[in-house]
Amino acid sequence: MSAINCNIDIKHLSRVEGHGNLKIRIKDAIVKEARWEVVETARFFEKMLAGKKFNNLPFISSRICGICSISHNLTAIRAIENCFGFTPSVQTQRLRLLLKHMETLQSHILHIFFLAAPDYFGEDSFLPFSVSHPDVTNMALRLKMLANDLADEVGGRRLHPTTPVVGGFSKIPGKKNLGKFKYRLQSSLLDLIKSSTLLKKFEIPQFSRETEYVASIPRIPTLL
């Protein structure tokens, strides 16, 4: 029986947040190389932002990504406020933190249920998965809609936010509307617990490799 020798080169995997390639090289039935490549190109936002008015920078920066646009928007705002030596009010900091948490929930639900879960359940994509597991699908949609709606309420839009500005917000959500979201957040607790229970059942392969870290991550402050 001849030894297994092959090269696998898959370009532009679709179920990742961005673009990625996969390269695998097998020689004599032994995997010699398994490489994941992130092939995002340079965006050149550093050049695009040069010379622009400071209050326009957060809106331009949010276009870096359609998934984490809120983070880029808030980071740009914070950088500008630091330059001016300005400290936003506690209310502003808490609203920004709430908005950032909703983006995190948006991203996690998208990745876990829409991109990753079909693989763990043996489905080719989310479409057949939604048919074979309607309860899980409906739960994911409820959580995604909650995150989207609250991002709309606080940020003016669920992506590429419009209301966060240097110094605060151009419009803050009403107390009555936030009260409704408080109830929705409390009601989502059961879905979140079910999601955690489901994730514990995923059989994730054990994988480790030598890694060289070239940057350190500072401690994240409580408030943005």
Phi, psi and omega in degrees: 000124182289149179291152179276123176226124178197158175238127180247125182227102181252122182256143173056065173298136189271335186262053172223158178275082183136214179233140180208150175242155178232126178235128180229133179236122182241129178227128181053043177067015178242131178287110181271332182208135173221105189238129175258126183245128172266118189245030175295134180276165176296142182262339178062029179293333178303320179284322181295328183280339183298130177084357180276157176294141187301326184283354176266343187299318180299325181286326176288317183298327182296341181281358176302325185212144177270352178263312184249041182295328180296317179300315180295321178297310182291325179294318178296318178299315182295322179297317180293317179296324176296323179297323180275354183069031184259134176248117181291163180293161177300320178302315179297316180298319181290321178294320177296319179295320177298317179298317179296321178297324180291325175295319178300317179295318176305310185293317181296316180296317178301311185291311187293309189269320186272330183256316187267317187306319179306323178296315183291337179260008176074028179251154183285330181200182182290333183296306175293330177298321180294334179279318183282336182225067184296326180295316179294319179299313180296323177296315179297319180294323178296315181292321179295319180293323177299311180297317179298313184294319181288327174296322174300314185294317184273317186262357180084343179196150185285342169214159188050067187299153184246333186272333176291126181225168176299123181101346180158234179226144175285338177206133179254149181293148179287152181299321181296316180294319178296327177298323178294321180289330175301317178295318180295322178295317178295322181290338182278354184302319180296318178297322180293321178294317178297322178297316179297318179298320180294318181296326180296339181274348180293128178271096183267123181299144176284125182214135176210153177205162178293130185232136177252117180267128184246007179212154176247146182257120179290162178296132182281126180292159181297318182244146178284000000 
